[in-house]
Amino acid sequence: MRIAIIGGGAAGFFAALSARERYPDARVTIFEKSGKVLAKVKISGGGRCNLTNAAPEISDLIKAYPRGGNSLKKLFHEFSNMDAMKWFEAHGVPLVVQDDDCVFPAAQDSQVVINCFLREAQRLGVDVRTFCGVSALVPSNGKWKLMFQGHDRNIEDYDKVIVTTGGSSREEGFDWLKKLGHRIEVPIPSLFTFNMPDEPVTRLMGVVVDDVKVSVESSRLNAEGPLLITHWGMSGPAILKLSSFAARHLHQLNYEFNIYVNWLGNSDHGEVTKTLEEIALKHSKKLMTNFRPFSLTERLWAFLIERCGIIVNKKWGESGKKDLNKLVEVLTHDKYTVRGKSTFRDEFVTCGGVSLKDVDMKTMQSKVTPNLYFAGEVLDIDAITGGFNLQAAWTTGYIAGHLR
């Protein structure tokens, strides 16, 4: 049996190794259109490679996927994040788990993961070919003819094909799969930071607030977690999570919208009002700028006080109902205008791709045409940061490689 893997990324290598281990007599070939394999693994986690996430339960794991979580649920029972961790450690990659459950190689270097895959591919006899971009797949008597870019006469026959070409920023990138009858969900960015060129909050670049809640105006879309203020706007886990879950909505708004920030997480208007009133009574002689409630950083508190129009030398006992109401509003419902987006680091993630309606999510085989399988970001599956996107690659690659 001849098996072709189209795409030399995370899902492609995992699918190839899975197939070779399950079918030791098969000839398995990875075709990568560029000169480098595993390029995205190289930059993952800022070059440290956030391999997966140590979420204790599958029910916790699937919450990280705005698209595809329910479909992955059954697959995770077959190859979970815990299985992935065991696999890497069994193949010579010791791991460490951070407090936030992100899992990295103990070496803190993505190259050890790449070396692991290359070593295993060589050991199992997987053929890896670079500069081999597939331009078309042609079904032929139950098999597949692969046609290559720039080599129209160079055609090879394969019994099974696994497509692991990753995401694409343009819908045209999926045209060759659409021609086979697959429905394509329009690809759009799903992991990005917010640009706020007109907002003075950017003066606080570098400030991190550990627990905030961010929501999109006129919607139910929201996210919680740490927030980082940057020189261009806002970033951090809360923003990235919101960008992921709100990806299609924000695309429709052309990335021009308003957000509300609750700097105190889930604290509500009533709780905050009560706390501030107590402070005004108990610490009446202290300057409002000096006595900071809710453990807010000095820079952020000074900014919020200024934002409310409260004078610098005002004491807590001098604050009236109007001042306190302004403070409560800014602390729990602070409005900012977003004008555009920026890619998070170099990690470009999209939602969209081959519709899951056209894939048997028990086997990863196409429902449209037999002997064709999919794995990784070529599918309409994406996740928030934290190792979840790579976990989807390992799981779908593992299942696809079984070729059931």
CORCOR-V132039 format. One record per pair of residues at least 6 apart in sequence whose C-alpha atoms are under 6 Angstrom apart, sorted by the first residue. I is the first residue (numbers start at 1). J is the second residue. If there is no record, write none. Layout:
i=[I:I]
j=[J:J]
//
This chain:
i=[1:2:2:2:2:3:3:3:3:4:4:4:5:5:5:5:6:6:6:7:7:7:7:8:8:9:9:11:11:11:11:11:11:12:14:14:15:15:15:18:18:19:19:28:29:29:29:30:31:31:32:32:33:33:33:33:34:34:35:35:42:47:48:48:48:49:50:50:50:51:51:51:52:52:52:52:53:53:53:53:54:55:62:64:64:65:65:66:67:67:68:79:94:94:95:95:95:96:96:96:97:102:133:133:134:134:134:135:135:135:136:136:137:137:138:138:143:143:144:144:145:145:146:146:147:160:161:162:162:162:163:164:164:165:166:166:167:167:171:183:184:184:184:185:185:185:186:187:187:187:187:188:188:189:190:190:190:190:190:191:191:191:191:192:192:192:192:193:193:193:194:194:194:195:195:195:195:195:195:196:196:196:196:202:202:202:205:205:205:206:206:207:207:208:208:209:209:210:211:211:211:212:212:212:212:212:212:213:213:213:213:213:214:214:214:214:215:215:215:215:216:217:217:222:223:223:224:225:225:226:226:226:227:227:228:228:228:241:255:256:256:257:258:258:258:259:259:260:260:260:261:261:262:262:262:263:280:280:284:284:285:286:286:287:287:287:288:288:308:351:351:352:353:353:353:354:354:355:358:359:359:359:363:364:364:364:365:365:366:366:375:375:376:383]
j=[26:26:27:158:159:28:158:160:161:28:29:161:29:30:161:162:31:163:164:31:32:164:165:32:37:37:38:164:375:376:393:394:397:164:394:397:397:398:401:398:401:401:402:126:126:127:128:128:129:132:130:132:130:131:132:133:130:131:130:131:110:110:108:109:110:110:103:104:387:103:104:387:103:387:388:391:101:102:103:387:101:61:69:383:384:382:383:245:381:382:381:395:105:106:104:105:106:103:104:106:103:386:148:149:147:148:149:147:148:149:147:176:145:146:144:145:158:159:157:158:156:157:155:156:155:371:372:372:373:374:374:375:376:378:377:378:377:378:186:355:353:354:355:352:353:355:352:350:351:352:353:350:351:350:244:247:349:350:351:240:243:244:349:240:342:343:344:235:341:342:233:234:341:232:233:338:339:340:341:232:233:338:339:230:231:233:229:230:231:229:230:228:229:227:228:226:227:226:225:226:265:224:225:262:263:264:265:223:224:261:262:265:222:223:260:261:221:222:259:260:259:258:259:242:238:242:238:237:238:236:237:238:236:238:234:235:236:384:340:338:339:338:336:337:338:335:336:333:334:335:333:334:331:332:333:331:316:317:316:317:315:315:316:314:315:316:315:316:326:380:382:380:378:379:380:379:380:380:367:365:366:367:404:373:374:400:372:373:372:373:396:397:393:389]
//
